[in-house]
Amino acid sequence: MKKNYRTGRRFTGYLLLVLLSFPLLARSILTGEDGYRLWLKYDPISSPVLSDKYRHQFSHWQVLGESQTLQVVRQELDYAFRGLLGKSLPVARSSEASLIIGRLANLPAPLRIEVEQSVPASKEGYLIKTIRYRGKTVNVITAKTDIGALYGTFRLLRQLQTLQSVDTMHIASEPKLKIRVLDHWDNLNRHVERGYAGQSIWDWHKLPEYIYQRYYDYARANASVGINGTVLNNVNADPLILTPRYLDKVTALADVFRPYGIRVYLSVKFSAPQLTGGLKTSDPLDPAVRQWWKNKARDIYQKIPDFGGFLVKANSEGQPGPGDFGRTHAEGANMLADALAPYGGIVMWRAFVYANEKHEERSKQAYSEFKPLDGQFRDNVLLQVKNGPVDFQPREPVSPLFGATPNTSLMMEFQITMEYLGFSTHAVYLGPLYKEVLETDTYAKGQGSTVAKVIDGSLFGHRLSGIAGVSDIGSDRNWTGHILLQANWYVFGRLAWDHTQSAAGIAGDWIKMTLTHDEQAVAAIEKMMMASREVTVNYMTPLGLHHIMGTGHHYGPGPWVDSLPRDDWNPVYYHKADQAGIGFDRSPRGVNAVEQYFSPLREQLSDPQTTPEKFLLWFHHLPWDYKIPSSGRTLWNELVHRYYQGAADVKAMAAQWDHLQDKLDPLQFEQVRMAFVIQQQEAEWWRDACVLYFQQFSGQPLPDGLEKPHHTLAYYEQLSFPYAPGQGGK
Ligand code: GCW
């Protein structure tokens, strides 16, 4: 009989319950910050000096103009001032205003002349500037558009929320990427694929009439970090989304988001013409099919004039696509692009494809498929490429597609949701992962050809550019299931706006706005967050291991799995452990995946001695006694060391968190503390299961002094989790 992992602990659980019943009773009336307000809490600034200063500086404010967006600016400012400064600040007439916000064209001429040189050129950019005007000090937030003014307003509020100086401001900023979207893998029945924070926040049943406050708060949070688009539904798309009934619901959401600069996009099913349109085919070259999509685009734009466009998963994991009709991805994408082009819409076509029939190693397939199509896509198509060549693993080298298609705009697809990183109970801050990827040099045009420059369009001079993050948001009161994971939504947005910012700096801002201003606590939490991803890599997939998780739900370890119908779904395909050693030989001696990278990366990754240790077993199959250069340990000992280190580091993080109790809100503290209890158990579970499993092949003992695994390998192998959250196909 398969047994649930947690039931083995039942007795200890009861014991704990009895011992803790007093604190538990107390906890039942624990009040505090439940996380709903995210990083837009606007709690009173505790320093009276600073508070006075801000009050003085912004004593009278004025927003020039009447658009919906400017109404939003007014509301947000008033709400924020009331919270931060404890009172409403008066709205002023121009002559007395000390804070003036408005589109450049709306500013009084003398003021406009004063600032216009410094306003960023892009539509979404903004300027915040302190100037002398009519003999007074005035703070101006201006931009080419109202949306720019909204972004500037949120930027100013961040300055206050993080207790920065506002004495002489000169902040000019514009986004480096045009399309900055969240991809929701939300189904119409509200199940979220790979979602661990409750149901979908979209209540399709009650739309279009019923508009939750949460929709507005979602828009506010996104606008505050510069996210300007949302793909509402799962890439495993339900064709119903394009039917008139659902389009009315989509329209209602688009109307809510528009003032916040957020466009709505939809995932579409390639066979929709057959499934909902009554056509006999969905062949992209068939005139009736092409007309069907054109009509559909027309209908959508009649309801949603600023509709963003389509996201498509085609010929991937059972989804239909142009390949079903003998057509290429380019032919499929271009048909949709042609339908959307008259209205300014775009197609985000996913490169996450790998086919059974090809018998090519999985990590190589997307490149093989798309590289030959370079130059064949319309210019309103973006290829959306996952950061790594396999699938959002805790660590992967970058996809070789970045830099390989000079004539096609590529956009990045990151995962924000924690499919492979511990669901919503592991504290993993993704800033360092995103930065590691963005700063990787592809060498596509010589040194300095970073992934960031590929996707921001600067390397090959593309007009379109973009980034998508698979959302970690759900209906949980705290949005992301774990308060610290709100930081991943936040850092995604901040880096989408400007990928040159540091992950640590962004974490620091987020902590101050969300958790605490206590300097020591901020420093400790920031340090913890910055280390957290590496810690998780260590207890899950150290040294370049990958895809060794449980089947289907992807919960917990499963390196032993070898029975799935496709080779490349099985963990054993990826780690290839045997008596001789461990790792996937993707060097020229093996499947030669390295050939898809540019020189000198290709040569570097071909040789274990020059391959970064973090990717060692991704590219090489190495003997158990291979010497690890940095530590001098054998490969076996290093592997074990990392698994144990990872688990020990989680324990240390949890202890560190406990120390911060009196610096934190009780409810926030308690939520994270409980999650750490689970994370500690699960880190040890990963460690023990993987070490025992690989030990069968290494035949070597655990290095001296290490705690014994808690159970046998057989025990771990028979655990089953039929109701693990977030599975596909629901
Ligand atoms: O990571 C895998 C997931 C699937 C997902 C797929 C994809 C939406 O396990 O759940 O489907 O990738 O990205 O299309």
Residues whose N, C-alpha, C, O or C-beta is under 5 A from the ligand:
A	BS01	GCW	E193 N236 D391 G728
